[in-house]
Structure formats: structure tokens, C-alpha cells
Amino acid sequence: TLTEDIEFSLKTIIKGKKLGWATTAIVYDEQPVKFKPSWSQRARWTIGHIQCLAEYTKPLTRSTFENKTLTNFDGLLYMLGSIPMFVITILLLLLNAVFYLTKGMSTADFTLNILKFIIPTFILPIFTALFVMIIDKRPIKKMIKGLVLYPLFLGSWLLINFKCLFKRETTWEKIEHVRKVDINTINKDDKK
């Protein structure tokens, strides 16, 4: 699939092996800094996730009942919690719009239902990011622009997921890595 890391994890879980969290692991994964390459990369991840959903949901469900571990159950929830939940969310939003437009729902109820979607999807993540930055003692002032634009980034995920449901381009597109980080910077960051 296009998401070999998720695929590897799912294959491992299905075999009954345990996954773990490596708290001291250092990952040098450079993410795109421009929107277009970010869109391409996230579309590739979404398509890979759809591929994994099709390929591994059945064996993962079977292994959940055979192995009876939280790891198997967590893997199953992870797979079912993405694209299927996205589709359900879109259907519920459309259903709300239909009820509202056919006078089956008041403006207040419609507004409340939309806010129930907007607040946890677009607003709460900003506060979550702020909370993490405070805990990690990261400078907030430098990230104001990113925090303000974060809802747009999250909204683009919705568009990517929607597009990938219908157009599954599986051609590997190289993502340029443009940051220039020298080894001294990495070593300095490792000592923090």
C-alpha cells in the first residue's frame, strides 16, 4: 500500500505480535513546508489508509477475536475510525442540511448541530496544540500564525479525504525536502 508504516503495524498486530511505544526514539522525518506538497503527501496517506482498510479490516477483525488483545482491538478501531467515520460525518451533516431545508429542524437546532461539528473539529485542536506547546515549553509567539491557520489545515484534510474517496491516484509523487539542517543542529537538539 501507499502507507507502508501503517501496513507493517497492521500485519504485525494481525500476527499477534505486540507493538510498543519507544519513548527515547528519535525520528528525523521532514514534513513538507509548502501547501501543495503537503496536500500530495496527505492524499497519498489517505489513499494508503483506504488500501489498508480494504486489505486488512477482515483479518484484523478475525485476529481481534482470536487473540483477544487490546492491541488488536485498538488497531481495528484505528482503521474503522478514519475513513468510515469521515463518511458518516459527511452523511450526518448532509442529513442535517436536508432536515433544515425541508423545515424539519429549527435554525437554532441546525446551528447547534453544526457547532457540535465545528468546535471539536476546528477549534479544540488549537487549544490542544497550545496545551502541548505549554507542556513542552515551546515558544508560542513564533507559532501564532500556525495556530491561527491550523483550522484551514484541518479543513484541507476533509477535502483530501473527500477527493480520495472518488479519485485514488496511486502514482508515487516525490515530495521535495527543502529544509537544510546540518548535523550540529541535530546534535544540539538531541541534547535538549
Secondary structure, 3 states (H helix, E strand, C coil): CCCHHHHHHHHHHHCCCCCCCCCCCCCCCCCCCCHHHHHHHHHHHHHHHHHHHHHHHHHHHHHHHHHCCHHHHHHHHHHHCCHHHHHHHHHHHHHHHHHHHCCCCCHHHHHHHHHHHHHHHHHHHHHHHHHHHHHCCCCCHHHHHHHHHHHHHHHHHHHHHHHHHHCCCCCCCCCCCCCCCCHHHHHHHHCC
